Amino acid sequence: MPHLTRADLWELRLPLRTAVDWTVGGAEADVPYLLLLLEDDAGRRGVGEITCRPEWNGMTPGLLARAFVDIAWPRIVGLDLSTSAAQTLSGVRGAVALRALCDNAWRDLTSPVPTGAPVRVASVLTRGVPGDMAEAALKVRDDTGITAFKVKLGQGIARDGAVLAALRRSLGDVDLSGDANSAYAPEDLPDLFALASDMGLTFLEDPCPLLPDTATARACAGAPVPVLADKPIEGPDLLPAFAERGLVQVSAKPGRLGLTAAQAIASVVATQRGRICNGTYSESALGAAAQIAFAQGLPTGLAHPHEIDFHRHLSAQIAPLPEIRDGFAAPVCGRIADRLDLAALKRLGTGQIRLRHGAAARPARKTKDHAHG
C-alpha cells in the first residue's frame, strides 16, 4: 500500500470581480486561500482548498500553514494510505479548519471521484438594495439557468421583506431560501417567520443564534418553514440533540468541515428524514469541483440545491470553471488535483512551503522549506 511522502502548501489570494461586503467579516476585494497538495510514493496527488478568514474559521493562510507544519504533518507523514487522515487528526482539539484541509486532500488522493449525474445548483445573493439584488439574480438566471437562490437576510424585517418582494416580482416562481446569519433575536422570529411564509421560502437558515436547547426549541416551535442550522454544526455530534428540538435540517459543508464530516452529517440527517444544505464556503473553481463531487454522492432529495457558484465572482482561477447549464452543474470524476492549473498556481501563489519525508528541503523562489523524518 502506498504511503504519504510529500506535501506542498500554497498561500494565495484570488481577486473578486466586484468587492463584497460580507454579513460576517466586512468588505474584501480578494479571497485568501490555503491550498494543500499531498503526494504518495507512487506519484499520485490529492488536493484540498480552504478559505482562511479570522471571522469565519479563526485562521489566516499563514497561521493554518504553520499549524499544518507543526501539528498535522508529523502525524500524517509516512502513513499508509488505507488509514484516515480525519481519524488520525481527530484527537487534535478545536482544529476544524486543519482537519478539513487535510481530510479533503487525503480523500482526493485516496478516493478518486466516480462518474456521477449533474447536480442542481443554487446561487447565493449577498446583502444589498432590493433592485440591485433582483438585477443580480436575473443575470445569474440568464447566464446559467439557475432557478434556486439563497438570499442573505438580516437587514431588518422591512428591508428583508422589500428584497424578497423584489426578487419574487422579478423571478416569479423560483426556489427562494433565506439565511440571516444569526442576525435576529428570538423575539424577532414571529415577524421573520411570517415573512418567510408569505414569500414562500423553502427554508430559513440561522434566523437567530441556534443551540440544541430549550430556548431554541421554544423560539422555532411552529415555524411555518423549516429552520436550518449552520453555524453550530461542526460534525454529526449535535444532530440528535437538534432533532429532539425539532430541527432536522442542517448545513453539511465539505469546504468548511471536510468531506468525511460532511458525509457523516448527511448520513445522520438521512436517518432523521431531514435535509442538508451543501453550502458555499467561498470555493474557487477548484473547490467547487470538490463540492460537486460531494453532491454527486448524496441520495436523491436529501440536499437542497447545491450552492456552487461563488467561483463565478472571482476574476482569476487555478482550475477550469465548472460547467453550469440549465441550472445544473456538470458532473466531475477522477481526482480534483488533476484539475489544478500549476502554472496559474505558481503565478498567483504568494508563498509556498514544501515538506518531504526523509529528504532535505530544496530551496525555491517565494518558498519556505521544511523536512521531516
N, C-alpha and C positions, 0 to 999 in steps of 0.2 A: 504493500500500500504506500502511495506517495506521502511525503512529509512536507510541511511548510518550511521553506528555506529563505524566503526573501520578502521584504515589504518596502514599498515606496509611498511616502506621504507627500501630497501636494497641497499647498495652500493656494487658493485663487479667489478672485473676485470677478463676477460676471456682471457687466453693465445692464441696467434696465433701459428699455426704450423711453420710458417716462418715469420720473421719480414717484415712489409710492409712499403714502402716509399710512403706516400700519396702525391697526387698532391697538396693538401692543408693540412698543419698540420705536415709535416715531417714524420720521421720514428717512428714506435712503435712496441713493441713486444707483447703487450696485449691491450685489448679494454676495456675502462671504461664504465660502465653502471649504471643507477639507475633504480631500479625495484619498482613499486608501486602495492601493494595488497590492494584492497578495499573490505570491508565485510559489508553486511547488517544485520539487526536484525533477519533475518531468517537463518543466517549462510552461505549464498551464497557469492561467491567471484569472483572478476574480477581482471585482471592483466594488467598492462601496462609496457612497457620497452622502454628506450631511451638511446642511447649513448650520452655521455657528453664530448665534446671537445671544448675548447675555440675558436679554429679556425673554428669550424663548427656551433656551436649554442651559443657561449659565456658562456658555462656552464662547471663546473666540477660536479661530482656526489654530493659532499658535498654542493656546492653552490645551486644546484637545490633542494636538500633535504631541505635546510634551507628555500628556497622560498616556498616550499610546506607547511612547518610547519607554517610559518609566514603569508602567503598570501592565499593559496588555502584552507587549512584545515578549518580555521574559516568560510569560505564562503560555503563549501560543507557539513560539518559535520551536521548530522541530517536531511539532505534534503530528501524529498520524491523522490523515485527513478523514478517516472514518469517525473521528471524535467530533464534538460540537464546540465551536468557539463560544457560543452563547452559554452553554453549560459550564465550560471552563472558567468563564468570567462571571458566573452568576454570584459568586461569593464576594465580588468587589462591590462594596456598598455605595449606593447612590450614583453609579456610573451609567446612567441611562444612555447618554449620547455615545459614550465609548463602546458600550456593548452593541448598540445599534450599528455603528460604523463597522465594527469587526464582524458582527454576525452577517451583515449584508454582503461584505466582501467574501467571507468564508463560504456562505451559501452559494454565491455566484461561482466560486472556484469549484466547489464540490458537487453542485447540483444544477447543471445547465437546464434552462427552461424548455420544457416540451412545447410542441406546437399547440396553440390554443385558438379560441374563437375571438372575434372582435369584441371589445367591451364598450359599453355606453359611457359617455363622458359628460361631466358637469363642469361648468365654468364658475369661478368664484369672482364676485363683484365686490371690490373694496369700497369703503365708505366714500360718499361724495354727494353732490346735489342731485336731486331726482332726475332732472333732464339729462345730465351727463351720464348717470348710471344706465338710464334707459338706452341712450345712444350707444354706449359701450356694449351693452347686451345685444343690441340689434346687429352691430358689426360682427360680434362673435358668431351669432347665428348665421349671418350671411357668409362668413368666411369658412365656417366649419360644419354647419348644420346642427350644432349643439342646441338642444331644446331643454336643458336642465341647468338651473342656475342656483347657486347658493349666494345669498345676499348678506353682506356684513351689516348687522344692525348695531344698535347702541348709540344712536344719535338723538335719543329721546323718542318717546312714543309717537308724537305728532310728526316728527321728521321721518322716522322709520315708516310710518303709515303713508306719507307722501311718496317716499321712494318706492314702496311696494305697489302703490296705486299706479304710479307712472310706468312701472315695469309691466303690470297687468294690461294697461291700456296699449302699450307698445307691442308686447309679445303675445298677448292672448293666453290661450290655454297651454302654457308650458309648465314644466315641473319646477316650482319655486320652493326653496327651503331658506331658513334664516339661521344666522349664527351671531349671537350677541356678545360672544367672548366674555361672559360673566359681567356685562356692563350694568345690569339692572339689579335692584334689591328685591327680596322676596315679595315685599308689599306692592311692587310694580307689576307682578306677574299676571294678575287678573286682566289688566288692560292689555298687556303684551299677548296673552293667550287669546283674548278676544280678537285682536288684530290678526294674529296668525290664522285663526279660524276664518275670519272674514276674507282673507287674502288667499286661502286655500293652500297654506304651506304644508309640505309633506312631512317636515319635522322642524323642531326648533332646538338648536344646539346651544348649550351653555347659556341659558337665559339669565342665570344668576350663578354665583358660586355654588357648585354642587358637591355634596358629600353623601356617602351612604348612611344617612342618619335620619332621625325623626323629622327634623326641620325641613330637609329636602323633600321627604315623603309628603309632608303636610303642604308645602309650597306647590308641589307639582300634582297633587291629587286632583283628579277631574280635568286635567289639561285636555283641551279638545284636539290637540295634535300631539304626536309623540315627542317627548323630550329626550334629547340625545346628549350623553355625557362625553366630553372630550378631555378637558384639561386634567381631571384627576386620574385618567386612565393611563397607566404605565405598564400594563400587563393584565393577565386574566384574574389576578387575585381578588380584586374588589367587585367583580361582576356578580357573584351570588348575593352580596350584600345590597348592591344597587337593585338587583332583580326583586329582592324581598320588599323593596320600597317602590316597586312599580316601574323601574327604569330598565328596559331591556334593549335599548338602542345606544350604541357607543361608537367612538372612533377606533379604528384599527389602522394606524399609520406606519407602514414599514419604514418610511424615511425618518421618522422620529424615534421609533421603538425597536426597529429591526424586524426582519422577515419572520423569525421564529416566534417572537412575541405577538406580532400581528396575526399570524396564523393561529396561535393559541387562543387569542381573543375571539377570532372568527369561529373557532370550533365550539367554544363555550356559548357564544351568542346563538349559534345554530340550535343547540340543545334547549335554549330558553325561548326559541321561536321569536327572537328579536331580529334586528337588522344592524349592519355596521355601515360606517362611513369611511371609505378609503380616502381620507382627507389629504389635501395638499400640505407639503412642508417645504415649499419654495424649491421644488425639484427643478434642476436643469433638464435638458433633453435626455441626458444620461440617466438621471434619477427617475425621470418619467417612464423610461423603458422598464425600470425595475418595478415601478408602480403597476404598469400594465401586466407584467409577469405575475405579480401577486394577484391582481384582479382575475386573470385567466384561470387561476386555480381554485376560485371560490364557487360554491354551489350556486346554481341559478336562483336569483331572487333574494339571496342573503344580503347583498350590498345595495345601497342607494347608488345612483350614477356616480362614477368614479371621478374625483377631482384631479384631472390630469391635463391641465392646460396652463399652469403657471409658466412653463418654459417659453410660451409664446410671448411673454413680456420681456424676455431677455434679448439683447441685441448681439450677443456673441454666445457660441456654444462649443462644447468639446465632444459632441456626438451628433449623429444625424437626428433631425427632428422626427418625432413620431408622426405618422400619417393619421390625421383625423378627418374623416369624411362622413357626411350624413349623420353627424353626432356620435360616431363610433371611432375608437382608436384601433388601428390595425394591430394584429397580434405580433408578439415578438417570440423568438425562440433562440436557443443556444445560450452562450454566456454574454452577459451585459458588457463585460470587459472587451469583448470583440468589437463592440460599437465605438469604443473610445478612439478619438482622434488625437493621437500622441503629439502630432505637430502643433495642433491647436492648444493642447495642454501645456506644452513647453513654452509656447508663445504667451499664453495668458497666465500661467502659474507665477506666483510671486515668491515662492520658496519651496524647496524640496528637502526631504530627509530620506536617506537611503539606509536600509538595515539589511544585513546579510548574516546568515547563520554560519559561524565558524570561519569567517573571512575578514580580512582587513577592509576598512572602509575606503572607498575610492572618492577622492575629491572631485567635484564638478562645479561649474559655474552656477551661482544662485542656489547652492545646495548646502545643507548641513549633513554630515555623515556620521553614522554610528555603526558599531559592530557588536554582536553579542554571541557568546558561545565559544 
